[in-house]
Amino acid sequence: MSGSVVLPAEFSDALKHTCKAIRSAGRLRVVSHYDADGIAAAAIISGALVREGLQFHLTMAKGFDESLVTRLTKEGNAAVVFLDMGSGQIESLEKLEGTVMALDHHKPVRKSKTVLQVNPHFHDINGMTEACASTLSLLLAITLDPSNWNLAPIALAGMVGDRQHMGGMRGLNRQILDEASDKKFVETQNSLNLTGSTVLKSISESVDPYFVGLSGRPDNVSTFLESMGVNADTPLGSLDEFYRRKLTSMLSLRLMGQGCRPETVEELVTEVIWIPSMDLNAADLADLLNACGRQDHESLGVAMSLGDRDALEEARTLSSEYNRKLMEKLMSIESDGVEQGDHIQYFNTEDASLAGAECGIAMQYILDQSKPTLALSTVGKKVKVSGRGTRYLVSKGLELAAAMKRVAEGVKGNGGGHAVASGATISVGKKDEFIKAMDDIVGKQLG
Ligand SMILES: [Mn+2]
């Protein structure tokens, strides 16, 4: 392995075999997932293939389904590589002709005799917290050619996109971050987890974290900064130590005052990963990739990651439009509150694509911490439900995904997800019944 990344021998072997298969394929079909990690993984593999002078055709997919399999079968590819998916669909992958590879960090069903799987789970490495699809793609890229270390910043954005940086980078991700800083592709610093060209903008435009009374309200932020003697027009990074500390403690106090859980307050100061070549940090890049994915502009995300400045500007426009809509809804939740059940709280929202983010941020920063939150949006004759709890509520017995699944199926809909975040789809007429039943079952879980 190039650089100082240490891997179990079998893991290195799997990467080397995959490299060999890619080189001998001639032309490669690449399929990746449309979220930040998937787009970052696709950008890394694309960059590496271009450097190798190999031809490829990339498609970003919302998920793995039969229509994708049918399409790939019809194409009759000599070689296909799946990124951020595939290990859970091994049976379907085995039916495809040609060389089939999967770089995936989701729990694999089993090993395969015909499909080349690169998956951390096979080597006792946690794929939820220590390696994502962009981690694997970078490892493959640097196995192909160590010059591909310059793609490491994209991988770091993918890790942030999959929330693997929470509580600090670990394992393989940590190794990549350390090596990328040694090689000067990134710079790390513990600082306020905010972005924006001035202190004023960093706070007033901040959606996550959401500061009650300050987010979306530049006049209030001006007064707040004035009271501390902080110049509103200074870039956050140029504040001197004294004011930086003062600002950090005041913002922490505000988050505590608005009822945030201690783990949320702790996230205010994080290891910020600066990418000098792109003039932004890894979290910003992850946000931009998410914005591209959500609005069906994945190729923009790939181009931007590989250094296309126009693509970067376009992605910024998409992202700020998204943040503006999100901010508007959060401010209305802040001022008007939400509907209260005995054990849950809920609100209606128009844009189903924003519901999950609105629900998560409102739960974390604005609403009652003792009740999980549901966001409901009507799409045609269906109601899409996003649900969010907190890690604390999970520790108290909340199993939101199980509740959503059971209650949704009880009204002939469907639901699922994981402990903290989950979703359901039900028919419009069953909305009240669904809310009532959710309230009861969550009450039993937390009781
Ligand atoms: Mn992923």
Residues whose N, C-alpha, C, O or C-beta is under 5 A from the ligand:
A	BS01	MN	D37 D84 C132 A133 D162
